[in-house]
Amino acid sequence: MTTLQGVVMGGLLTVALLIYTFWPENVFASQRQKTRLDYLLERKDQLYENLRDLSFEYRAGKYPEEDFQAQRAQLENETALLLAEIEHLQQA
């Protein structure tokens, strides 16, 4: 293979890689729009995970009792409001 053939093949490979990498796909068009209920269900999972993490870190000794109780109450209140809204949306 000559030097010119190597340069041409390298250029073609580069162009092919650029096209493959940056070719616009209609991924966004095929995704469905998230509803408020979808968002709330994801947030519920996050809140449950935060409560589990908080309890674990408290048992590990990373939080004093009063900080743990305050953060736990805040997360539980947010979760209760969220669950009420989820229930309301599911009934509608």
PDB file with one MODEL, atoms N, CA, C and O in Angstrom:
MODEL        1
ATOM      1  N   MET A   1       0.849  -1.163   0.000  1.00  0.00           N
ATOM      2  CA  MET A   1       0.000   0.000   0.000  1.00  0.00           C
ATOM      3  C   MET A   1       0.903   1.236   0.000  1.00  0.00           C
ATOM      4  O   MET A   1       1.875   1.319   0.750  1.00  0.00           O
ATOM      5  N   THR A   2       0.561   2.164  -0.838  1.00  0.00           N
ATOM      6  CA  THR A   2       1.369   3.382  -0.930  1.00  0.00           C
ATOM      7  C   THR A   2       0.938   4.377   0.141  1.00  0.00           C
ATOM      8  O   THR A   2      -0.072   4.198   0.822  1.00  0.00           O
ATOM      9  N   THR A   3       1.725   5.412   0.262  1.00  0.00           N
ATOM     10  CA  THR A   3       1.428   6.449   1.255  1.00  0.00           C
ATOM     11  C   THR A   3       0.111   7.148   0.923  1.00  0.00           C
ATOM     12  O   THR A   3      -0.674   7.448   1.822  1.00  0.00           O
ATOM     13  N   LEU A   4      -0.132   7.405  -0.341  1.00  0.00           N
ATOM     14  CA  LEU A   4      -1.367   8.062  -0.759  1.00  0.00           C
ATOM     15  C   LEU A   4      -2.581   7.203  -0.411  1.00  0.00           C
ATOM     16  O   LEU A   4      -3.597   7.718   0.057  1.00  0.00           O
ATOM     17  N   GLN A   5      -2.474   5.897  -0.640  1.00  0.00           N
ATOM     18  CA  GLN A   5      -3.585   5.010  -0.307  1.00  0.00           C
ATOM     19  C   GLN A   5      -3.828   4.991   1.212  1.00  0.00           C
ATOM     20  O   GLN A   5      -4.973   4.952   1.662  1.00  0.00           O
ATOM     21  N   GLY A   6      -2.764   5.018   1.976  1.00  0.00           N
ATOM     22  CA  GLY A   6      -2.904   5.051   3.439  1.00  0.00           C
ATOM     23  C   GLY A   6      -3.577   6.311   3.925  1.00  0.00           C
ATOM     24  O   GLY A   6      -4.413   6.268   4.827  1.00  0.00           O
ATOM     25  N   VAL A   7      -3.213   7.451   3.323  1.00  0.00           N
ATOM     26  CA  VAL A   7      -3.819   8.733   3.700  1.00  0.00           C
ATOM     27  C   VAL A   7      -5.301   8.736   3.314  1.00  0.00           C
ATOM     28  O   VAL A   7      -6.144   9.187   4.089  1.00  0.00           O
ATOM     29  N   VAL A   8      -5.615   8.237   2.126  1.00  0.00           N
ATOM     30  CA  VAL A   8      -7.013   8.194   1.676  1.00  0.00           C
ATOM     31  C   VAL A   8      -7.833   7.276   2.586  1.00  0.00           C
ATOM     32  O   VAL A   8      -8.941   7.631   2.988  1.00  0.00           O
ATOM     33  N   MET A   9      -7.299   6.111   2.910  1.00  0.00           N
ATOM     34  CA  MET A   9      -8.018   5.181   3.785  1.00  0.00           C
ATOM     35  C   MET A   9      -8.193   5.779   5.182  1.00  0.00           C
ATOM     36  O   MET A   9      -9.252   5.626   5.792  1.00  0.00           O
ATOM     37  N   GLY A  10      -7.175   6.451   5.686  1.00  0.00           N
ATOM     38  CA  GLY A  10      -7.282   7.112   6.992  1.00  0.00           C
ATOM     39  C   GLY A  10      -8.328   8.207   6.978  1.00  0.00           C
ATOM     40  O   GLY A  10      -9.084   8.357   7.938  1.00  0.00           O
ATOM     41  N   GLY A  11      -8.382   8.977   5.897  1.00  0.00           N
ATOM     42  CA  GLY A  11      -9.387  10.037   5.758  1.00  0.00           C
ATOM     43  C   GLY A  11     -10.794   9.467   5.690  1.00  0.00           C
ATOM     44  O   GLY A  11     -11.716   9.986   6.319  1.00  0.00           O
ATOM     45  N   LEU A  12     -10.952   8.393   4.920  1.00  0.00           N
ATOM     46  CA  LEU A  12     -12.270   7.751   4.831  1.00  0.00           C
ATOM     47  C   LEU A  12     -12.700   7.185   6.182  1.00  0.00           C
ATOM     48  O   LEU A  12     -13.869   7.283   6.556  1.00  0.00           O
ATOM     49  N   LEU A  13     -11.769   6.601   6.902  1.00  0.00           N
ATOM     50  CA  LEU A  13     -12.075   6.071   8.227  1.00  0.00           C
ATOM     51  C   LEU A  13     -12.472   7.189   9.185  1.00  0.00           C
ATOM     52  O   LEU A  13     -13.398   7.041   9.982  1.00  0.00           O
ATOM     53  N   THR A  14     -11.760   8.309   9.094  1.00  0.00           N
ATOM     54  CA  THR A  14     -12.079   9.457   9.949  1.00  0.00           C
ATOM     55  C   THR A  14     -13.473   9.991   9.632  1.00  0.00           C
ATOM     56  O   THR A  14     -14.251  10.265  10.546  1.00  0.00           O
ATOM     57  N   VAL A  15     -13.792  10.139   8.365  1.00  0.00           N
ATOM     58  CA  VAL A  15     -15.112  10.623   7.961  1.00  0.00           C
ATOM     59  C   VAL A  15     -16.189   9.646   8.431  1.00  0.00           C
ATOM     60  O   VAL A  15     -17.226  10.062   8.946  1.00  0.00           O
ATOM     61  N   ALA A  16     -15.944   8.360   8.256  1.00  0.00           N
ATOM     62  CA  ALA A  16     -16.930   7.363   8.687  1.00  0.00           C
ATOM     63  C   ALA A  16     -17.147   7.423  10.198  1.00  0.00           C
ATOM     64  O   ALA A  16     -18.283   7.324  10.663  1.00  0.00           O
ATOM     65  N   LEU A  17     -16.072   7.583  10.966  1.00  0.00           N
ATOM     66  CA  LEU A  17     -16.212   7.675  12.419  1.00  0.00           C
ATOM     67  C   LEU A  17     -16.959   8.943  12.838  1.00  0.00           C
ATOM     68  O   LEU A  17     -17.772   8.903  13.762  1.00  0.00           O
ATOM     69  N   LEU A  18     -16.694  10.053  12.177  1.00  0.00           N
ATOM     70  CA  LEU A  18     -17.406  11.293  12.486  1.00  0.00           C
ATOM     71  C   LEU A  18     -18.889  11.182  12.172  1.00  0.00           C
ATOM     72  O   LEU A  18     -19.736  11.624  12.949  1.00  0.00           O
ATOM     73  N   ILE A  19     -19.192  10.594  11.036  1.00  0.00           N
ATOM     74  CA  ILE A  19     -20.600  10.399  10.678  1.00  0.00           C
ATOM     75  C   ILE A  19     -21.281   9.481  11.683  1.00  0.00           C
ATOM     76  O   ILE A  19     -22.395   9.768  12.120  1.00  0.00           O
ATOM     77  N   TYR A  20     -20.643   8.404  12.049  1.00  0.00           N
ATOM     78  CA  TYR A  20     -21.220   7.459  13.015  1.00  0.00           C
ATOM     79  C   TYR A  20     -21.438   8.131  14.367  1.00  0.00           C
ATOM     80  O   TYR A  20     -22.458   7.908  15.018  1.00  0.00           O
ATOM     81  N   THR A  21     -20.477   8.956  14.788  1.00  0.00           N
ATOM     82  CA  THR A  21     -20.560   9.573  16.104  1.00  0.00           C
ATOM     83  C   THR A  21     -21.597  10.683  16.164  1.00  0.00           C
ATOM     84  O   THR A  21     -22.344  10.781  17.139  1.00  0.00           O
ATOM     85  N   PHE A  22     -21.653  11.512  15.144  1.00  0.00           N
ATOM     86  CA  PHE A  22     -22.483  12.706  15.213  1.00  0.00           C
ATOM     87  C   PHE A  22     -23.744  12.651  14.367  1.00  0.00           C
ATOM     88  O   PHE A  22     -24.423  13.669  14.231  1.00  0.00           O
ATOM     89  N   TRP A  23     -24.077  11.527  13.804  1.00  0.00           N
ATOM     90  CA  TRP A  23     -25.277  11.428  12.974  1.00  0.00           C
ATOM     91  C   TRP A  23     -26.504  11.632  13.855  1.00  0.00           C
ATOM     92  O   TRP A  23     -26.678  10.927  14.849  1.00  0.00           O
ATOM     93  N   PRO A  24     -27.351  12.585  13.499  1.00  0.00           N
ATOM     94  CA  PRO A  24     -28.525  12.842  14.353  1.00  0.00           C
ATOM     95  C   PRO A  24     -29.545  11.721  14.209  1.00  0.00           C
ATOM     96  O   PRO A  24     -29.990  11.389  13.110  1.00  0.00           O
ATOM     97  N   GLU A  25     -29.894  11.162  15.336  1.00  0.00           N
ATOM     98  CA  GLU A  25     -30.922  10.128  15.345  1.00  0.00           C
ATOM     99  C   GLU A  25     -32.190  10.737  15.911  1.00  0.00           C
ATOM    100  O   GLU A  25     -32.134  11.747  16.613  1.00  0.00           O
ATOM    101  N   ASN A  26     -33.281  10.163  15.626  1.00  0.00           N
ATOM    102  CA  ASN A  26     -34.553  10.674  16.120  1.00  0.00           C
ATOM    103  C   ASN A  26     -34.891  10.050  17.469  1.00  0.00           C
ATOM    104  O   ASN A  26     -36.014   9.597  17.692  1.00  0.00           O
ATOM    105  N   VAL A  27     -33.919  10.031  18.354  1.00  0.00           N
ATOM    106  CA  VAL A  27     -34.126   9.448  19.672  1.00  0.00           C
ATOM    107  C   VAL A  27     -35.151  10.268  20.451  1.00  0.00           C
ATOM    108  O   VAL A  27     -36.008   9.709  21.136  1.00  0.00           O
ATOM    109  N   PHE A  28     -35.061  11.587  20.348  1.00  0.00           N
ATOM    110  CA  PHE A  28     -35.975  12.438  21.101  1.00  0.00           C
ATOM    111  C   PHE A  28     -37.401  12.308  20.606  1.00  0.00           C
ATOM    112  O   PHE A  28     -38.349  12.398  21.387  1.00  0.00           O
ATOM    113  N   ALA A  29     -37.551  12.097  19.318  1.00  0.00           N
ATOM    114  CA  ALA A  29     -38.892  11.981  18.765  1.00  0.00           C
ATOM    115  C   ALA A  29     -39.562  10.689  19.207  1.00  0.00           C
ATOM    116  O   ALA A  29     -40.786  10.628  19.318  1.00  0.00           O
ATOM    117  N   SER A  30     -38.764   9.657  19.460  1.00  0.00           N
ATOM    118  CA  SER A  30     -39.355   8.379  19.834  1.00  0.00           C
ATOM    119  C   SER A  30     -39.630   8.258  21.327  1.00  0.00           C
ATOM    120  O   SER A  30     -40.328   7.339  21.754  1.00  0.00           O
ATOM    121  N   GLN A  31     -39.085   9.183  22.131  1.00  0.00           N
ATOM    122  CA  GLN A  31     -39.327   9.131  23.562  1.00  0.00           C
ATOM    123  C   GLN A  31     -40.672   9.754  23.880  1.00  0.00           C
ATOM    124  O   GLN A  31     -41.072  10.751  23.280  1.00  0.00           O
ATOM    125  N   ARG A  32     -41.361   9.149  24.832  1.00  0.00           N
ATOM    126  CA  ARG A  32     -42.640   9.724  25.217  1.00  0.00           C
ATOM    127  C   ARG A  32     -42.404  10.802  26.257  1.00  0.00           C
ATOM    128  O   ARG A  32     -41.405  10.779  26.976  1.00  0.00           O
ATOM    129  N   GLN A  33     -43.302  11.716  26.330  1.00  0.00           N
ATOM    130  CA  GLN A  33     -43.207  12.798  27.284  1.00  0.00           C
ATOM    131  C   GLN A  33     -43.526  12.281  28.685  1.00  0.00           C
ATOM    132  O   GLN A  33     -44.452  11.491  28.868  1.00  0.00           O
ATOM    133  N   LYS A  34     -42.759  12.730  29.660  1.00  0.00           N
ATOM    134  CA  LYS A  34     -43.018  12.349  31.035  1.00  0.00           C
ATOM    135  C   LYS A  34     -44.223  13.110  31.554  1.00  0.00           C
ATOM    136  O   LYS A  34     -44.377  14.309  31.324  1.00  0.00           O
ATOM    137  N   THR A  35     -45.055  12.392  32.246  1.00  0.00           N
ATOM    138  CA  THR A  35     -46.195  13.033  32.878  1.00  0.00           C
ATOM    139  C   THR A  35     -45.809  13.453  34.284  1.00  0.00           C
ATOM    140  O   THR A  35     -44.746  13.090  34.787  1.00  0.00           O
ATOM    141  N   ARG A  36     -46.672  14.209  34.899  1.00  0.00           N
ATOM    142  CA  ARG A  36     -46.446  14.628  36.285  1.00  0.00           C
ATOM    143  C   ARG A  36     -46.370  13.398  37.185  1.00  0.00           C
ATOM    144  O   ARG A  36     -45.574  13.360  38.123  1.00  0.00           O
ATOM    145  N   LEU A  37     -47.194  12.397  36.904  1.00  0.00           N
ATOM    146  CA  LEU A  37     -47.183  11.170  37.701  1.00  0.00           C
ATOM    147  C   LEU A  37     -45.859  10.435  37.573  1.00  0.00           C
ATOM    148  O   LEU A  37     -45.343   9.919  38.565  1.00  0.00           O
ATOM    149  N   ASP A  38     -45.304  10.378  36.377  1.00  0.00           N
ATOM    150  CA  ASP A  38     -43.991   9.741  36.181  1.00  0.00           C
ATOM    151  C   ASP A  38     -42.917  10.439  37.009  1.00  0.00           C
ATOM    152  O   ASP A  38     -42.096   9.797  37.663  1.00  0.00           O
ATOM    153  N   TYR A  39     -42.944  11.769  36.965  1.00  0.00           N
ATOM    154  CA  TYR A  39     -41.982  12.540  37.744  1.00  0.00           C
ATOM    155  C   TYR A  39     -42.146  12.260  39.233  1.00  0.00           C
ATOM    156  O   TYR A  39     -41.155  12.066  39.937  1.00  0.00           O
ATOM    157  N   LEU A  40     -43.374  12.238  39.716  1.00  0.00           N
ATOM    158  CA  LEU A  40     -43.623  12.012  41.142  1.00  0.00           C
ATOM    159  C   LEU A  40     -43.193  10.606  41.578  1.00  0.00           C
ATOM    160  O   LEU A  40     -42.670  10.431  42.678  1.00  0.00           O
ATOM    161  N   LEU A  41     -43.407   9.632  40.739  1.00  0.00           N
ATOM    162  CA  LEU A  41     -42.988   8.262  41.081  1.00  0.00           C
ATOM    163  C   LEU A  41     -41.468   8.165  41.163  1.00  0.00           C
ATOM    164  O   LEU A  41     -40.936   7.474  42.031  1.00  0.00           O
ATOM    165  N   GLU A  42     -40.772   8.852  40.267  1.00  0.00           N
ATOM    166  CA  GLU A  42     -39.303   8.876  40.341  1.00  0.00           C
ATOM    167  C   GLU A  42     -38.838   9.591  41.606  1.00  0.00           C
ATOM    168  O   GLU A  42     -37.894   9.155  42.264  1.00  0.00           O
ATOM    169  N   ARG A  43     -39.503  10.680  41.934  1.00  0.00           N
ATOM    170  CA  ARG A  43     -39.143  11.440  43.142  1.00  0.00           C
ATOM    171  C   ARG A  43     -39.401  10.609  44.392  1.00  0.00           C
ATOM    172  O   ARG A  43     -38.639  10.688  45.356  1.00  0.00           O
ATOM    173  N   LYS A  44     -40.471   9.809  44.384  1.00  0.00           N
ATOM    174  CA  LYS A  44     -40.769   8.933  45.519  1.00  0.00           C
ATOM    175  C   LYS A  44     -39.632   7.945  45.735  1.00  0.00           C
ATOM    176  O   LYS A  44     -39.211   7.721  46.869  1.00  0.00           O
ATOM    177  N   ASP A  45     -39.138   7.360  44.667  1.00  0.00           N
ATOM    178  CA  ASP A  45     -38.014   6.430  44.779  1.00  0.00           C
ATOM    179  C   ASP A  45     -36.780   7.133  45.346  1.00  0.00           C
ATOM    180  O   ASP A  45     -36.056   6.563  46.163  1.00  0.00           O
ATOM    181  N   GLN A  46     -36.545   8.363  44.911  1.00  0.00           N
ATOM    182  CA  GLN A  46     -35.402   9.128  45.421  1.00  0.00           C
ATOM    183  C   GLN A  46     -35.550   9.413  46.911  1.00  0.00           C
ATOM    184  O   GLN A  46     -34.586   9.307  47.670  1.00  0.00           O
ATOM    185  N   LEU A  47     -36.758   9.772  47.322  1.00  0.00           N
ATOM    186  CA  LEU A  47     -36.978  10.073  48.733  1.00  0.00           C
ATOM    187  C   LEU A  47     -36.794   8.831  49.598  1.00  0.00           C
ATOM    188  O   LEU A  47     -36.197   8.905  50.672  1.00  0.00           O
ATOM    189  N   TYR A  48     -37.300   7.698  49.140  1.00  0.00           N
ATOM    190  CA  TYR A  48     -37.105   6.456  49.896  1.00  0.00           C
ATOM    191  C   TYR A  48     -35.622   6.119  50.020  1.00  0.00           C
ATOM    192  O   TYR A  48     -35.154   5.693  51.076  1.00  0.00           O
ATOM    193  N   GLU A  49     -34.900   6.314  48.937  1.00  0.00           N
ATOM    194  CA  GLU A  49     -33.457   6.050  48.964  1.00  0.00           C
ATOM    195  C   GLU A  49     -32.751   7.014  49.925  1.00  0.00           C
ATOM    196  O   GLU A  49     -31.842   6.615  50.653  1.00  0.00           O
ATOM    197  N   ASN A  50     -33.171   8.271  49.922  1.00  0.00           N
ATOM    198  CA  ASN A  50     -32.586   9.243  50.846  1.00  0.00           C
ATOM    199  C   ASN A  50     -32.859   8.873  52.294  1.00  0.00           C
ATOM    200  O   ASN A  50     -31.988   9.027  53.150  1.00  0.00           O
ATOM    201  N   LEU A  51     -34.059   8.388  52.572  1.00  0.00           N
ATOM    202  CA  LEU A  51     -34.377   7.952  53.937  1.00  0.00           C
ATOM    203  C   LEU A  51     -33.523   6.765  54.353  1.00  0.00           C
ATOM    204  O   LEU A  51     -33.036   6.709  55.483  1.00  0.00           O
ATOM    205  N   ARG A  52     -33.341   5.819  53.442  1.00  0.00           N
ATOM    206  CA  ARG A  52     -32.482   4.659  53.746  1.00  0.00           C
ATOM    207  C   ARG A  52     -31.044   5.101  53.998  1.00  0.00           C
ATOM    208  O   ARG A  52     -30.405   4.641  54.944  1.00  0.00           O
ATOM    209  N   ASP A  53     -30.539   5.995  53.149  1.00  0.00           N
ATOM    210  CA  ASP A  53     -29.166   6.485  53.311  1.00  0.00           C
ATOM    211  C   ASP A  53     -29.002   7.245  54.621  1.00  0.00           C
ATOM    212  O   ASP A  53     -27.995   7.096  55.313  1.00  0.00           O
ATOM    213  N   LEU A  54     -29.994   8.057  54.956  1.00  0.00           N
ATOM    214  CA  LEU A  54     -29.931   8.826  56.192  1.00  0.00           C
ATOM    215  C   LEU A  54     -29.891   7.891  57.400  1.00  0.00           C
ATOM    216  O   LEU A  54     -29.099   8.098  58.319  1.00  0.00           O
ATOM    217  N   SER A  55     -30.730   6.880  57.402  1.00  0.00           N
ATOM    218  CA  SER A  55     -30.733   5.923  58.513  1.00  0.00           C
ATOM    219  C   SER A  55     -29.409   5.177  58.613  1.00  0.00           C
ATOM    220  O   SER A  55     -28.884   4.968  59.707  1.00  0.00           O
ATOM    221  N   PHE A  56     -28.878   4.783  57.474  1.00  0.00           N
ATOM    222  CA  PHE A  56     -27.606   4.073  57.471  1.00  0.00           C
ATOM    223  C   PHE A  56     -26.495   4.960  58.032  1.00  0.00           C
ATOM    224  O   PHE A  56     -25.703   4.519  58.866  1.00  0.00           O
ATOM    225  N   GLU A  57     -26.440   6.199  57.576  1.00  0.00           N
ATOM    226  CA  GLU A  57     -25.386   7.107  58.035  1.00  0.00           C
ATOM    227  C   GLU A  57     -25.557   7.458  59.512  1.00  0.00           C
ATOM    228  O   GLU A  57     -24.568   7.666  60.215  1.00  0.00           O
ATOM    229  N   TYR A  58     -26.795   7.525  59.985  1.00  0.00           N
ATOM    230  CA  TYR A  58     -27.017   7.775  61.411  1.00  0.00           C
ATOM    231  C   TYR A  58     -26.501   6.598  62.241  1.00  0.00           C
ATOM    232  O   TYR A  58     -25.831   6.790  63.256  1.00  0.00           O
ATOM    233  N   ARG A  59     -26.820   5.385  61.800  1.00  0.00           N
ATOM    234  CA  ARG A  59     -26.342   4.195  62.520  1.00  0.00           C
ATOM    235  C   ARG A  59     -24.821   4.083  62.467  1.00  0.00           C
ATOM    236  O   ARG A  59     -24.206   3.499  63.360  1.00  0.00           O
ATOM    237  N   ALA A  60     -24.219   4.641  61.422  1.00  0.00           N
ATOM    238  CA  ALA A  60     -22.764   4.623  61.299  1.00  0.00           C
ATOM    239  C   ALA A  60     -22.114   5.703  62.157  1.00  0.00           C
ATOM    240  O   ALA A  60     -20.889   5.756  62.270  1.00  0.00           O
ATOM    241  N   GLY A  61     -22.927   6.559  62.755  1.00  0.00           N
ATOM    242  CA  GLY A  61     -22.401   7.579  63.643  1.00  0.00           C
ATOM    243  C   GLY A  61     -22.025   8.883  62.968  1.00  0.00           C
ATOM    244  O   GLY A  61     -21.275   9.676  63.537  1.00  0.00           O
ATOM    245  N   LYS A  62     -22.528   9.122  61.770  1.00  0.00           N
ATOM    246  CA  LYS A  62     -22.162  10.331  61.044  1.00  0.00           C
ATOM    247  C   LYS A  62     -23.047  11.523  61.401  1.00  0.00           C
ATOM    248  O   LYS A  62     -22.681  12.665  61.122  1.00  0.00           O
ATOM    249  N   TYR A  63     -24.202  11.276  62.013  1.00  0.00           N
ATOM    250  CA  TYR A  63     -25.129  12.348  62.364  1.00  0.00           C
ATOM    251  C   TYR A  63     -25.456  12.302  63.843  1.00  0.00           C
ATOM    252  O   TYR A  63     -25.656  11.222  64.400  1.00  0.00           O
ATOM    253  N   PRO A  64     -25.514  13.465  64.490  1.00  0.00           N
ATOM    254  CA  PRO A  64     -26.021  13.504  65.857  1.00  0.00           C
ATOM    255  C   PRO A  64     -27.540  13.297  65.848  1.00  0.00           C
ATOM    256  O   PRO A  64     -28.200  13.483  64.825  1.00  0.00           O
ATOM    257  N   GLU A  65     -28.066  12.917  66.981  1.00  0.00           N
ATOM    258  CA  GLU A  65     -29.490  12.572  67.097  1.00  0.00           C
ATOM    259  C   GLU A  65     -30.405  13.691  66.610  1.00  0.00           C
ATOM    260  O   GLU A  65     -31.342  13.437  65.853  1.00  0.00           O
ATOM    261  N   GLU A  66     -30.143  14.933  67.038  1.00  0.00           N
ATOM    262  CA  GLU A  66     -31.056  16.033  66.678  1.00  0.00           C
ATOM    263  C   GLU A  66     -31.031  16.332  65.178  1.00  0.00           C
ATOM    264  O   GLU A  66     -32.077  16.641  64.606  1.00  0.00           O
ATOM    265  N   ASP A  67     -29.875  16.251  64.529  1.00  0.00           N
ATOM    266  CA  ASP A  67     -29.804  16.451  63.080  1.00  0.00           C
ATOM    267  C   ASP A  67     -30.531  15.333  62.340  1.00  0.00           C
ATOM    268  O   ASP A  67     -31.245  15.574  61.367  1.00  0.00           O
ATOM    269  N   PHE A  68     -30.336  14.111  62.819  1.00  0.00           N
ATOM    270  CA  PHE A  68     -30.997  12.968  62.200  1.00  0.00           C
ATOM    271  C   PHE A  68     -32.514  13.123  62.276  1.00  0.00           C
ATOM    272  O   PHE A  68     -33.213  12.928  61.282  1.00  0.00           O
ATOM    273  N   GLN A  69     -33.017  13.471  63.452  1.00  0.00           N
ATOM    274  CA  GLN A  69     -34.468  13.601  63.632  1.00  0.00           C
ATOM    275  C   GLN A  69     -35.029  14.721  62.748  1.00  0.00           C
ATOM    276  O   GLN A  69     -36.096  14.567  62.155  1.00  0.00           O
ATOM    277  N   ALA A  70     -34.317  15.839  62.659  1.00  0.00           N
ATOM    278  CA  ALA A  70     -34.794  16.960  61.843  1.00  0.00           C
ATOM    279  C   ALA A  70     -34.820  16.589  60.359  1.00  0.00           C
ATOM    280  O   ALA A  70     -35.803  16.862  59.670  1.00  0.00           O
ATOM    281  N   GLN A  71     -33.761  15.979  59.873  1.00  0.00           N
ATOM    282  CA  GLN A  71     -33.705  15.601  58.460  1.00  0.00           C
ATOM    283  C   GLN A  71     -34.719  14.505  58.149  1.00  0.00           C
ATOM    284  O   GLN A  71     -35.351  14.504  57.093  1.00  0.00           O
ATOM    285  N   ARG A  72     -34.859  13.583  59.080  1.00  0.00           N
ATOM    286  CA  ARG A  72     -35.816  12.497  58.865  1.00  0.00           C
ATOM    287  C   ARG A  72     -37.240  13.047  58.812  1.00  0.00           C
ATOM    288  O   ARG A  72     -38.031  12.643  57.959  1.00  0.00           O
ATOM    289  N   ALA A  73     -37.568  13.967  59.720  1.00  0.00           N
ATOM    290  CA  ALA A  73     -38.906  14.559  59.714  1.00  0.00           C
ATOM    291  C   ALA A  73     -39.164  15.317  58.416  1.00  0.00           C
ATOM    292  O   ALA A  73     -40.257  15.242  57.855  1.00  0.00           O
ATOM    293  N   GLN A  74     -38.171  16.037  57.947  1.00  0.00           N
ATOM    294  CA  GLN A  74     -38.326  16.778  56.698  1.00  0.00           C
ATOM    295  C   GLN A  74     -38.569  15.831  55.525  1.00  0.00           C
ATOM    296  O   GLN A  74     -39.463  16.063  54.712  1.00  0.00           O
ATOM    297  N   LEU A  75     -37.775  14.765  55.438  1.00  0.00           N
ATOM    298  CA  LEU A  75     -37.946  13.802  54.346  1.00  0.00           C
ATOM    299  C   LEU A  75     -39.284  13.080  54.444  1.00  0.00           C
ATOM    300  O   LEU A  75     -39.938  12.841  53.429  1.00  0.00           O
ATOM    301  N   GLU A  76     -39.691  12.733  55.656  1.00  0.00           N
ATOM    302  CA  GLU A  76     -40.977  12.049  55.820  1.00  0.00           C
ATOM    303  C   GLU A  76     -42.141  12.960  55.461  1.00  0.00           C
ATOM    304  O   GLU A  76     -43.114  12.505  54.859  1.00  0.00           O
ATOM    305  N   ASN A  77     -42.061  14.241  55.819  1.00  0.00           N
ATOM    306  CA  ASN A  77     -43.127  15.180  55.450  1.00  0.00           C
ATOM    307  C   ASN A  77     -43.210  15.348  53.936  1.00  0.00           C
ATOM    308  O   ASN A  77     -44.301  15.356  53.365  1.00  0.00           O
ATOM    309  N   GLU A  78     -42.065  15.481  53.297  1.00  0.00           N
ATOM    310  CA  GLU A  78     -42.049  15.611  51.841  1.00  0.00           C
ATOM    311  C   GLU A  78     -42.608  14.358  51.176  1.00  0.00           C
ATOM    312  O   GLU A  78     -43.341  14.438  50.190  1.00  0.00           O
ATOM    313  N   THR A  79     -42.255  13.211  51.723  1.00  0.00           N
ATOM    314  CA  THR A  79     -42.751  11.947  51.176  1.00  0.00           C
ATOM    315  C   THR A  79     -44.259  11.838  51.341  1.00  0.00           C
ATOM    316  O   THR A  79     -44.951  11.387  50.428  1.00  0.00           O
ATOM    317  N   ALA A  80     -44.777  12.247  52.499  1.00  0.00           N
ATOM    318  CA  ALA A  80     -46.228  12.185  52.735  1.00  0.00           C
ATOM    319  C   ALA A  80     -46.975  13.080  51.752  1.00  0.00           C
ATOM    320  O   ALA A  80     -48.000  12.676  51.204  1.00  0.00           O
ATOM    321  N   LEU A  81     -46.474  14.287  51.526  1.00  0.00           N
ATOM    322  CA  LEU A  81     -47.114  15.189  50.556  1.00  0.00           C
ATOM    323  C   LEU A  81     -47.061  14.608  49.148  1.00  0.00           C
ATOM    324  O   LEU A  81     -48.027  14.688  48.388  1.00  0.00           O
ATOM    325  N   LEU A  82     -45.936  14.033  48.823  1.00  0.00           N
ATOM    326  CA  LEU A  82     -45.754  13.438  47.505  1.00  0.00           C
ATOM    327  C   LEU A  82     -46.709  12.258  47.305  1.00  0.00           C
ATOM    328  O   LEU A  82     -47.334  12.135  46.251  1.00  0.00           O
ATOM    329  N   LEU A  83     -46.819  11.402  48.306  1.00  0.00           N
ATOM    330  CA  LEU A  83     -47.715  10.253  48.202  1.00  0.00           C
ATOM    331  C   LEU A  83     -49.171  10.693  48.072  1.00  0.00           C
ATOM    332  O   LEU A  83     -49.949  10.064  47.355  1.00  0.00           O
ATOM    333  N   ALA A  84     -49.539  11.765  48.761  1.00  0.00           N
ATOM    334  CA  ALA A  84     -50.906  12.276  48.641  1.00  0.00           C
ATOM    335  C   ALA A  84     -51.169  12.781  47.225  1.00  0.00           C
ATOM    336  O   ALA A  84     -52.244  12.556  46.670  1.00  0.00           O
ATOM    337  N   GLU A  85     -50.190  13.462  46.648  1.00  0.00           N
ATOM    338  CA  GLU A  85     -50.368  13.946  45.278  1.00  0.00           C
ATOM    339  C   GLU A  85     -50.415  12.791  44.281  1.00  0.00           C
ATOM    340  O   GLU A  85     -51.194  12.822  43.329  1.00  0.00           O
ATOM    341  N   ILE A  86     -49.581  11.773  44.498  1.00  0.00           N
ATOM    342  CA  ILE A  86     -49.610  10.595  43.622  1.00  0.00           C
ATOM    343  C   ILE A  86     -50.982   9.928  43.690  1.00  0.00           C
ATOM    344  O   ILE A  86     -51.554   9.568  42.661  1.00  0.00           O
ATOM    345  N   GLU A  87     -51.503   9.767  44.900  1.00  0.00           N
ATOM    346  CA  GLU A  87     -52.815   9.130  45.054  1.00  0.00           C
ATOM    347  C   GLU A  87     -53.899   9.955  44.358  1.00  0.00           C
ATOM    348  O   GLU A  87     -54.783   9.399  43.707  1.00  0.00           O
ATOM    349  N   HIS A  88     -53.830  11.265  44.495  1.00  0.00           N
ATOM    350  CA  HIS A  88     -54.795  12.144  43.856  1.00  0.00           C
ATOM    351  C   HIS A  88     -54.741  12.008  42.329  1.00  0.00           C
ATOM    352  O   HIS A  88     -55.783  11.940  41.677  1.00  0.00           O
ATOM    353  N   LEU A  89     -53.538  11.968  41.761  1.00  0.00           N
ATOM    354  CA  LEU A  89     -53.388  11.845  40.317  1.00  0.00           C
ATOM    355  C   LEU A  89     -53.821  10.480  39.804  1.00  0.00           C
ATOM    356  O   LEU A  89     -54.346  10.372  38.696  1.00  0.00           O
ATOM    357  N   GLN A  90     -53.606   9.440  40.598  1.00  0.00           N
ATOM    358  CA  GLN A  90     -53.998   8.098  40.166  1.00  0.00           C
ATOM    359  C   GLN A  90     -55.508   7.922  40.186  1.00  0.00           C
ATOM    360  O   GLN A  90     -56.048   7.126  39.417  1.00  0.00           O
ATOM    361  N   GLN A  91     -56.193   8.650  41.052  1.00  0.00           N
ATOM    362  CA  GLN A  91     -57.646   8.564  41.106  1.00  0.00           C
ATOM    363  C   GLN A  91     -58.309   9.365  39.995  1.00  0.00           C
ATOM    364  O   GLN A  91     -59.436   9.075  39.595  1.00  0.00           O
ATOM    365  N   ALA A  92     -57.607  10.364  39.508  1.00  0.00           N
ATOM    366  CA  ALA A  92     -58.200  11.234  38.471  1.00  0.00           C
ATOM    367  C   ALA A  92     -58.253  10.562  37.124  1.00  0.00           C
ATOM    368  O   ALA A  92     -58.722  11.159  36.155  1.00  0.00           O
TER     369      ALA A  92
ENDMDL
END
